[in-house]
Amino acid sequence: MSPARIAVGPRPSRRFTAAVADGGGEVVAADEAPDGLVWLDPRDIGGLAAALRAAPGIRWVQLPFAGVENVVGHDVFDDSRVWTCAKGAYAEPVAEHALALALAGLRMLPRRIGARSWGEAAGTSLFDRPVTILGGGGITRALIDLLAPFRAEVTVVRRTSEPVPGAYRTLPTAELHSALPGAAVVFLALALSPATTGIIGPAELAAMEPTAWLVNVARGRHVQTDALVEALASGTIAGAALDVTDPEPLPDGHPLWGRENCIVTPHTADTLEMTQPLLAARVRENVARFVAGQDLVGAVDPTAGY
Amino acid sequence: MSPARIAVGPRPSRRFTAAVADGGGEVVAADEAPDGLVWLDPRDIGGLAAALRAAPGIRWVQLPFAGVENVVGHDVFDDSRVWTCAKGAYAEPVAEHALALALAGLRMLPRRIGARSWGEAAGTSLFDRPVTILGGGGITRALIDLLAPFRAEVTVVRRTSEPVPGAYRTLPTAELHSALPGAAVVFLALALSPATTGIIGPAELAAMEPTAWLVNVARGRHVQTDALVEALASGTIAGAALDVTDPEPLPDGHPLWGRENCIVTPHTADTLEMTQPLLAARVRENVARFVAGQDLVGAVDPTAGY
């Protein structure tokens, strides 16, 4: 059993102090020499750095979000302690949002929702269609579960070629181009790193089917926005459904707004209402593992950057 | 083995004559004393009646749609022969459309698609939520399969209380009101009959949660439209997503158009492109059963009217 004096910052909330206690930890203030720190504010990186300077005994930091690229890019991140993030914890609502966007695109909901008159029959079913998912993490696994009843043949493209359970095939990123033709939907569910920034550009869009939808629930910077605007204008692909954009927020007047072949949601795949109970469950589990001296869930790999 | 001289009307198409032949039948013209008739035009009821008068030896009629209320209401329908419809055959694309509409409502896609500016985070997840489905047929079974990975607790309300596989509970129609409170989504997937016409009215809408969506992929006349308009205007329910309406087509200027809490699709849950291969598979199977003297799939119950 390790000591488990855990601070919750920048402001303790009852949900998370209860999660620490439920996991077997002792809730302490940031200036009471904590062993671990649960940090709840994804924007307050300066506050996080100050808390770590004030309490050098902190051996573990739990971050509140799944993608950590904005922490990894700061001096605050170091390998003198264990860092965990929420990766995987929010996978289900994010995968659900991805499915909702894909079905909305294939079923032509932008045109239907914009209509003020009865329209012509049209639309595409996802049953028995091939789809491609970039990324091999928790969102992909949850999405594969949601796609299973559609008998969708899933190709996963990921950093390694280690097979993802439930996928028809798993390919390494170098073979991305062989995974794009034929797919009814291309889902982006991967982490943002230098290697994946701009991974969808003109060549990738051209390799997709003219009937295919691109669904991005990862990070806006995975997609080269200018190339996407051009592909949507010229009909290179059928449409794009984006929960994340580059720039983000998408500015007023941007050409991605108001198109029948583009759906933009304002980074709401996982709202606070959805994520807070899931993060509390993750905190509870990691405190219990910290107390028991076990490996923590969602450890950040400083080399990979996620 | 029964004789199986099968006519395809009003105009034979290669897809369906091939299906008859694949099932072991002999394709004949309508005036060559057929034993069975595959009727492909859902609107040409007069042509169907004429074909039956001209060929009194027809012992089986295959209809091309799932809901037969417009045939049952005509003199053409009789119990001197076996009538089969496509019920169940189109269940998967219709269930898919129902799920697409439910997720679009819960994820606020009408507001997002109408937006020209980045919005506030909001939306609801279907994971672990209770839902209610009216109807116990093929669409319901397919929808239960699609909902399974969401761990949605499904209540089915149907004419009998015979349990539907995969449902958490199955209730008879008399207990409809106990199935409405608590449901995140109420799906309509039942047949239209005198008993189910107008089954959703002011009292049923009032019994639903103010956060709930109503999804109708059955028939427009299941819902009392005036009551629904009022419920949407007053916030009695969160929203309605309708693939069918009353009147249908929904006329220009109708108050259901253009609302952030209403989605209307023009009866496109199953487009011809989706249904034709499924109907051909049903024809092939029923011809094979007809040849073998077995019970046919999708037999219409003249008493129940579906």
Interface residues (C-beta under 8 A of the other chain):
Chain A: E92 P93 E96 H97 L99 A100 L103 A104 L106 R107 M108 L109 P110 R112 I113 G114 A115 R116 S117 W118 G119 E120 A121 A122 G123 S125 L126 F127 D145 L146 A148 P149 F150 E248 P249 L250 P251 D252 W257 G258 I263 V264 T265 P266 H267 T268 T271 L272 E273 M274
Chain B: E92 P93 E96 H97 L99 A100 L103 A104 L106 R107 M108 L109 P110 R112 I113 G114 A115 R116 S117 W118 G119 E120 A121 A122 G123 T124 S125 L126 F127 D145 L146 A148 P149 F150 E248 P249 L250 D252 W257 G258 I263 V264 T265 P266 H267 T268 T271 L272 M274
